[in-house]
Amino acid sequence: MNIANLSFSALPPISVPFRYFISAAIFLILTGFLILFSGEAVWLSRWHPTMLAITHLFTLGFISMVMMGAIYQFLPVIGGVGIANVRMVATISHALHTIGTLALSWSFIVPNTVISVIAMLTLGVGFTLYVCAVANVLIKKLSQGQTIIGMRLAMLSLVVVVTFGILFLAQKNLMPIELGAISDKNFTDIHALLGGFGWAGVLILAASLQIIPMFHVTPSFPKLLAKYMPAALIALLSLLFVFKPSSTNGQVVITLVLVMYSIFNLTFLKLFKQRKRKVVDTSIQFWQFAGISFIALTCLHFLPDTWFLELFAGNKALLISGMFIYFFLVSIIEAMLLKITPFLTYTHLQTLCLSNFTAMAHLPHMHELLLKKHGRWLFYLHLCSCSTLISTLAFTQLYQLFALTMLAEFSWLLFLILRCLHLYKQSLAKINNCV
């Protein structure tokens, strides 16, 4: 990692990323309430309307929300160039994203053409504005090449994923004639696989090339992995347009993707063992839990479907999908939030103090912004909710227990983010009084 090329001079206002982080936690609190009153039948199929709503609340409302908010802050740091008119772009795209996600989830549970059209328009316009704003930076010649290349590939995946989503909504609500290709469930699978492994997965991979060595003082990732893995993953996922996911060749492609991500997970697990600062860090525990979980779900993928008949009602796909979203993606995002939230707050305050060194006395320590014990409690709550999720997938009558643990976890996450923002405002007032 080339720390010398990192830049903190073009940071957007702190309200830009924090509005996304706060909204993400609120979305999963809403999801917890939805699950609480959903009923057992939801957990029998990933195609159940309420399960589709829950899935999109996770993927659009939490995972994409956090990643989009982080990119506003991440791009200026690693590339030295901020997004133009960032406050306006963030305000409009965030509002449209929020409305669109709520409308889409509602339209799954209570089908309604008007609500579906609102979802289609708001998500389409919101993502278009966001992607264009980010692409305007990514097309420039920037430093930190491998991370930037990975982000470009992730954004390309996002464009394809959103395009498919809009087409699905348009076909369902506006086109009376069936379009055979788009109505094929294989394209729904491509939409999900590109969203999970292309948009979310490749972006996490690219960001981790910087975040893990910088925050955790580990060696850098192997050069071959950093240089070739993001492109190789996108190339493999692109083959699913040639070989349907349900075909034998398509299953081989999916298996190769899982194996490659397992290599990535094994690599960062090894890097954490080699870190120079051997201190207990909850963020690292989240990363380690995510890595081990992904390797476990890859092993489950290789087991025959008949092994799942008794315990999980044969629903292997829902089990693996649930583990991928909740055990892997959510774990890593929470790991990043535990580091990014206090780091952003501290960096913004420190920047203000540079013009008046007497204000440094009011600069809080990063550990004050997010207490270590608070991070540990979040990890314990996450372990509880992961356990109850697996229990619910095995015994559907336990779904309310999962909902309650989820509500506890993300209410606590929301408290941590709001507490950090409150301390920022307190410190900001003191610093301004010194100017």
C-alpha positions in Angstrom: 0.0 0.0 0.0 1.3 3.4 -1.0 0.3 5.6 2.0 2.3 8.5 0.6 -0.3 8.8 -2.2 -3.2 9.1 0.2 -4.8 12.5 0.3 -7.1 14.1 2.8 -7.4 17.6 1.2 -10.6 17.0 -0.8 -12.9 15.4 1.8 -16.6 16.0 1.4 -18.7 17.4 4.3 -19.0 14.8 7.0 -22.8 14.9 6.6 -22.4 13.2 3.2 -21.2 9.7 4.3 -23.0 9.9 7.7 -26.5 10.3 6.1 -25.8 7.0 4.3 -24.5 5.2 7.4 -27.5 6.3 9.5 -30.0 5.4 6.9 -28.4 1.9 6.5 -28.8 1.1 10.2 -32.4 2.4 10.1 -33.2 0.2 7.1 -32.2 -2.9 8.9 -34.2 -1.9 12.0 -37.2 -1.6 9.7 -36.3 -5.0 8.3 -36.2 -6.5 11.8 -39.7 -5.3 12.4 -40.8 -6.7 9.0 -39.4 -10.1 9.9 -41.0 -9.9 13.4 -44.4 -9.9 11.8 -43.7 -11.9 8.7 -44.7 -15.5 9.6 -43.0 -18.8 9.1 -43.9 -19.3 5.4 -41.4 -16.5 4.4 -38.5 -18.8 5.4 -39.4 -21.7 3.1 -38.3 -20.1 -0.2 -36.1 -17.2 -1.4 -38.8 -16.4 -4.0 -41.4 -15.6 -1.3 -42.5 -12.0 -1.9 -41.7 -10.9 1.7 -38.3 -12.7 1.4 -37.6 -10.7 -1.8 -38.4 -7.5 0.1 -36.1 -8.6 3.0 -33.3 -9.4 0.6 -33.5 -6.0 -1.1 -33.7 -4.2 2.2 -30.4 -5.8 3.0 -28.8 -5.4 -0.4 -30.1 -1.9 -1.3 -31.0 -0.5 2.1 -27.9 -1.6 4.0 -25.0 -3.0 1.9 -25.2 -0.6 -1.1 -26.2 2.3 1.2 -23.0 2.0 3.3 -20.8 1.3 0.3 -22.1 4.3 -1.7 -21.7 6.5 1.3 -18.1 5.3 1.9 -17.1 5.9 -1.8 -17.8 9.6 -1.4 -15.1 9.7 1.3 -12.9 6.9 -0.1 -12.3 8.3 -3.6 -10.8 11.7 -2.5 -8.5 9.8 -0.1 -7.1 7.2 -2.4 -7.4 9.2 -5.7 -6.9 12.8 -4.5 -10.0 13.9 -6.5 -13.4 14.5 -4.9 -16.8 14.2 -6.5 -18.0 17.4 -8.1 -21.0 19.1 -6.4 -20.8 16.4 -3.8 -23.4 17.8 -1.4 -26.0 18.2 -4.2 -25.3 14.8 -5.7 -25.4 13.1 -2.3 -28.6 14.9 -1.2 -30.5 14.0 -4.4 -29.2 10.4 -4.9 -29.6 9.5 -1.2 -33.2 10.8 -1.1 -34.1 8.9 -4.4 -32.3 5.8 -3.1 -34.2 5.8 0.1 -37.6 6.4 -1.5 -36.9 3.8 -4.2 -35.8 1.1 -1.7 -38.9 1.6 0.4 -41.1 1.6 -2.7 -39.5 -1.5 -4.1 -39.8 -3.5 -0.9 -43.4 -2.4 -0.5 -44.2 -3.5 -4.1 -42.9 -7.0 -3.4 -45.2 -7.5 -0.4 -48.2 -5.6 -1.7 -48.0 -5.6 -5.6 -49.0 -2.2 -6.9 -48.2 -0.8 -10.3 -47.9 2.8 -9.2 -45.6 1.9 -6.3 -43.5 -0.2 -8.7 -43.2 2.6 -11.2 -42.1 5.0 -8.3 -39.5 2.5 -7.4 -38.3 2.1 -10.9 -38.0 5.9 -11.5 -36.5 6.8 -8.2 -33.9 4.0 -8.2 -33.2 4.5 -11.9 -32.6 8.3 -11.6 -30.9 8.0 -8.2 -28.4 5.4 -9.4 -27.8 7.2 -12.7 -26.9 10.4 -10.9 -24.6 8.6 -8.5 -22.9 6.4 -11.0 -22.3 9.4 -13.4 -20.8 11.5 -10.5 -18.5 8.7 -9.4 -17.6 7.7 -13.0 -16.5 11.3 -13.7 -13.8 10.8 -11.1 -12.9 7.2 -11.9 -12.2 8.0 -15.6 -9.4 10.2 -14.6 -5.8 9.0 -14.2 -5.6 8.4 -10.4 -3.1 7.1 -7.9 -3.5 3.8 -6.1 -4.0 1.9 -9.4 -5.2 -1.5 -8.3 -7.8 -0.2 -5.9 -9.1 2.2 -8.5 -9.3 -0.5 -11.1 -11.2 -2.7 -8.7 -13.6 0.2 -8.0 -14.2 0.7 -11.7 -15.1 -2.9 -12.2 -17.4 -2.9 -9.2 -19.2 0.2 -10.5 -19.5 -1.5 -13.9 -21.2 -4.4 -12.1 -23.5 -2.0 -10.3 -24.6 -0.6 -13.7 -25.5 -4.0 -15.0 -27.3 -5.0 -11.7 -29.4 -1.8 -11.6 -30.2 -2.2 -15.4 -31.5 -5.7 -14.8 -33.5 -4.6 -11.8 -35.1 -1.8 -13.8 -35.9 -4.1 -16.7 -37.5 -6.6 -14.3 -39.7 -3.9 -12.9 -40.6 -2.5 -16.3 -41.5 -5.9 -17.7 -43.6 -6.7 -14.7 -45.6 -3.5 -14.7 -45.3 -1.8 -18.1 -44.9 -4.5 -20.7 -47.9 -6.7 -21.3 -45.8 -9.0 -23.6 -43.5 -11.5 -22.0 -39.8 -11.0 -22.9 -38.5 -14.5 -22.8 -34.9 -13.7 -22.1 -35.5 -11.3 -19.3 -38.3 -13.4 -17.7 -35.9 -16.4 -17.5 -35.0 -17.0 -13.8 -31.4 -17.4 -14.9 -31.2 -13.7 -15.5 -32.6 -13.2 -11.9 -29.7 -15.3 -10.7 -27.2 -13.3 -12.8 -28.7 -10.1 -11.2 -28.1 -11.6 -7.7 -24.7 -13.0 -8.4 -23.4 -9.8 -10.1 -24.8 -7.8 -7.2 -23.2 -10.0 -4.5 -19.9 -11.0 -6.0 -19.5 -8.2 -8.6 -20.7 -5.0 -7.1 -20.4 -5.7 -3.3 -17.6 -8.4 -3.4 -15.2 -6.7 -5.8 -15.7 -3.3 -4.1 -14.9 -4.9 -0.7 -11.8 -6.6 -2.3 -10.6 -3.4 -3.8 -11.2 -1.3 -0.6 -9.5 -4.0 1.5 -6.3 -3.6 -0.4 -6.0 -0.2 1.3 -8.1 -0.5 4.5 -6.6 -3.7 5.9 -2.9 -2.6 5.7 -3.7 1.0 6.7 -6.0 0.4 9.7 -4.5 -2.9 11.0 -0.8 -2.5 10.2 -0.6 -5.7 8.2 1.7 -6.5 5.2 0.2 -5.6 1.8 -1.8 -8.1 -0.2 0.2 -10.2 -2.7 0.8 -8.3 -5.9 -0.7 -11.0 -8.1 -3.9 -11.1 -6.1 -4.3 -7.3 -6.0 -3.5 -7.0 -9.7 -5.5 -9.8 -11.3 -8.2 -11.1 -9.0 -10.8 -8.3 -9.5 -10.6 -8.5 -13.3 -10.6 -12.4 -13.1 -13.7 -12.4 -11.0 -15.6 -10.0 -13.3 -14.5 -12.1 -16.3 -15.9 -15.2 -14.7 -19.1 -13.6 -13.8 -19.5 -12.3 -17.3 -19.4 -15.9 -18.5 -22.8 -16.4 -16.9 -24.3 -14.5 -19.8 -23.0 -17.3 -22.0 -23.5 -20.3 -19.7 -26.8 -20.1 -17.7 -26.2 -20.3 -13.9 -28.5 -23.3 -13.8 -26.4 -25.2 -16.5 -23.5 -27.5 -15.7 -21.0 -25.0 -17.1 -22.7 -22.2 -15.2 -22.3 -24.1 -11.9 -18.6 -24.6 -12.7 -18.3 -20.8 -13.1 -20.0 -20.2 -9.8 -17.8 -22.7 -8.1 -14.7 -21.0 -9.5 -16.0 -17.7 -8.2 -16.5 -19.2 -4.7 -13.0 -20.7 -4.8 -11.4 -17.4 -5.8 -13.2 -15.5 -3.0 -12.1 -18.3 -0.6 -8.5 -17.6 -1.7 -9.1 -13.8 -0.9 -10.5 -14.7 2.5 -7.6 -17.0 3.3 -5.2 -14.3 2.3 -6.6 -11.6 4.6 -6.9 -14.1 7.4 -3.2 -14.8 7.0 -2.4 -11.0 6.8 -4.2 -10.4 10.1 -2.0 -13.1 11.7 1.1 -11.2 10.4 0.0 -7.8 11.6 2.6 -5.8 13.5 0.3 -4.4 16.2 -0.9 -7.5 18.2 -3.8 -5.9 20.0 -7.3 -7.1 20.5 -9.4 -5.4 17.8 -13.2 -6.0 17.4 -13.0 -4.9 13.7 -10.5 -7.7 13.1 -12.8 -10.2 14.8 -15.6 -9.2 12.4 -13.2 -9.7 9.4 -12.1 -13.1 10.8 -15.6 -14.2 11.4 -16.6 -13.1 7.8 -13.6 -15.0 6.3 -14.2 -18.2 8.2 -17.9 -18.0 7.4 -17.3 -17.6 3.7 -15.0 -20.6 3.6 -17.7 -22.6 5.5 -20.4 -21.6 2.9 -18.0 -22.6 0.1 -17.7 -26.0 1.7 -21.5 -26.2 2.0 -21.8 -25.5 -1.7 -19.9 -28.7 -2.5 -22.2 -30.8 -0.4 -25.0 -32.6 -2.3 -28.5 -31.2 -2.0 -29.8 -34.3 -0.3 -27.7 -33.5 2.8 -30.0 -30.5 3.5 -33.4 -32.3 3.2 -34.0 -32.9 6.9 -32.5 -29.9 8.7 -33.1 -27.1 6.2 -36.1 -28.5 4.3 -33.8 -28.9 1.3 -33.4 -25.1 1.0 -29.6 -25.1 0.3 -29.8 -21.9 -1.8 -31.5 -19.9 0.9 -29.0 -21.1 3.5 -25.9 -20.2 1.4 -27.5 -16.9 0.3 -28.3 -16.0 3.9 -24.8 -16.8 5.1 -23.2 -14.8 2.2 -25.3 -11.7 2.9 -25.4 -11.8 6.7 -22.3 -13.7 7.8 -20.0 -12.3 5.1 -21.1 -9.0 3.6 -22.8 -7.6 6.7 -19.9 -8.7 9.0 -17.3 -6.9 6.7 -19.4 -3.8 6.5 -19.7 -3.6 10.2 -16.0 -4.1 10.5 -15.4 -1.2 8.2 -17.9 1.0 10.0 -16.1 0.4 13.3 -13.0 1.9 11.8 -14.3 4.4 9.2 -16.8 6.2 11.4 -14.4 7.3 14.1 -11.6 7.8 11.6 -13.7 10.2 9.4 -14.9 12.1 12.5 -11.3 12.5 13.8 -9.9 13.4 10.4 -12.6 16.2 9.8 -11.9 17.7 13.2 -8.2 17.4 12.8 -8.4 19.3 9.5 -10.2 22.2 11.3 -7.5 22.3 14.0 -4.7 22.7 11.5 -5.5 26.4 11.1 -5.5 26.9 14.9 -3.2 24.7 17.0 -4.8 25.9 20.2 -7.9 24.0 19.2 -6.0 20.7 19.3 -6.9 20.5 23.0 -10.5 19.9 22.0 -9.6 17.2 19.5 -11.0 13.9 20.9 -9.0 10.6 20.6 -10.4 8.1 18.1 -11.0 5.6 20.9 -13.2 8.2 22.6 -15.3 8.5 19.5 -16.1 4.8 19.5 -15.3 3.0 22.8 -13.7 -0.4 22.5 -16.3 -2.0 24.8 -19.1 -0.6 22.6 -17.5 -2.3 19.5 -17.2 -5.6 21.4 -21.0 -5.5 22.3 -21.8 -5.0 18.6 -19.8 -8.1 17.8 -21.5 -10.2 20.5 -24.9 -9.0 19.2 -23.9 -9.9 15.7 -22.9 -13.4 16.8 -26.2 -13.8 18.5 -28.2 -12.7 15.4 -26.1 -15.0 13.1 -26.9 -17.9 15.4 -30.6 -17.1 15.4 -30.6 -16.7 11.6 -29.2 -20.3 11.2 -31.7 -21.5 13.8 -34.5 -19.9 11.9 -33.4 -21.4 8.6 -33.5 -24.8 10.3 -36.6 -24.3 12.4 -38.8 -21.6 10.9 -40.8 -21.1 14.0 -37.8 -19.3 15.5 -38.1 -16.3 13.1 -39.2 -13.9 15.8 -36.1 -14.6 17.9 -34.0 -13.7 14.9 -36.0 -10.5 14.4 -35.4 -9.5 18.0 -31.6 -10.1 17.9 -31.4 -8.2 14.7 -33.3 -5.3 16.1 -30.9 -5.2 19.1 -27.8 -5.4 16.8 -28.8 -2.6 14.4 -30.3 -0.4 17.1 -27.0 -0.6 18.8 -25.1 0.1 15.5 -27.4 3.2 15.0 -26.6 4.4 18.5 -22.8 4.1 17.9 -23.0 6.1 14.7 -25.3 8.8 16.2 -23.0 8.9 19.3 -20.0 9.5 17.1 -21.8 12.2 15.2 -22.9 13.8 18.5 -19.3 13.9 19.8 -18.3 15.4 16.5 -20.8 18.3 16.9 -19.7 18.8 20.5 -16.0 19.0 19.5 -16.8 21.1 16.5 -18.5 23.8 18.7 -15.4 23.9 21.0 -13.0 24.1 18.1 -15.0 26.9 16.4 -15.0 28.9 19.7 -11.1 28.8 19.5 -11.0 30.3 16.0 
